[in-house]
Amino acid sequence: MKIAFVGKGGSGKTTLSALFARHLAASGAPVVAIDADINQHLGVALGLDDHTAATVPALGAHVSEAKEYLRGHNPRIENAADMVKTTPAGRGSRLLRPGGDDPFHTRWSIPVSAGLSLMASGPFNEDDLGVACYHSKTGAVELYLNHLVDTEDEYVVVDMTAGADCFASGLFTRFDLTFLIAEPTVRGASVYRQYRDYADGYDVALAVIGNKVTGPEDVDFLREHVGENLLACFGASRYVRAAEQGRLAPLHALEPEHRDVLEVLRQKVDTQVKDWTRFQNQAVDFHLRNAYAWANNSTGLDLATQVDPEFVHGPQALSAVSV
């Protein structure tokens, strides 16, 4: 399952996405965590020291190599340079498996713990100032997800960029489930409504996790503003505070009520219906939107020709992986 964590800056989405990725990995499941936030803090939240976290290769620096690999022998794509971040998979494309023998998993990620690896879109640096937007960094993440075939008990957890910035591309549709982290404040409720309204019409499965909840009044506030989308609430945590101070303990030391919240999230994920037809249709839709909006003019090509109407995504397509 592909899972996104979104929310306003400071809401705790990085903390909760890291806890959830560790919770999944502790069960023995293979987990790929991806830091797609402009502020790259997921590695440290997972328990890496600053030096090790800084060694994660930036996917944004390997977009050309990623395109060359993923193109495979797809006859609809003559040159890898013709691919854009929304290019969907087709017959002849190289499809990916979580933890597979491919550059994403062998060269552009690092192990964190047993069963858990980390990728990162890469930081926004001085060379980008005034000449690039952060979404150019997340292009490789979108291509990765477009070509990834994940099956039962395999998880990809993505810490997205804060607020509504993720709507600047089709990346927000690449997930089986999106967890929105909302504080029990007017601003937190506003971010939820903004995300809900932007996602409306795109068949995005959304569940809300209340964070920094201090009592029943906070729960009532969130329920009033979020309604049935409120899945669970995470309260004040000494474990989290210690981790934020650089003292990350084993996950079993997390407060029992908060371990219960992580299990509620897992149960929600595991009961989510995986719809490969929807996934591919969304990829095609946003690819065509990008093509008509800017990419055709930028490349000088009709990028609609990259869409393979006969391609059926999912496990059944793995036999068509180019080697």
Disulfide bonds with the S-S distance in Angstrom:
none
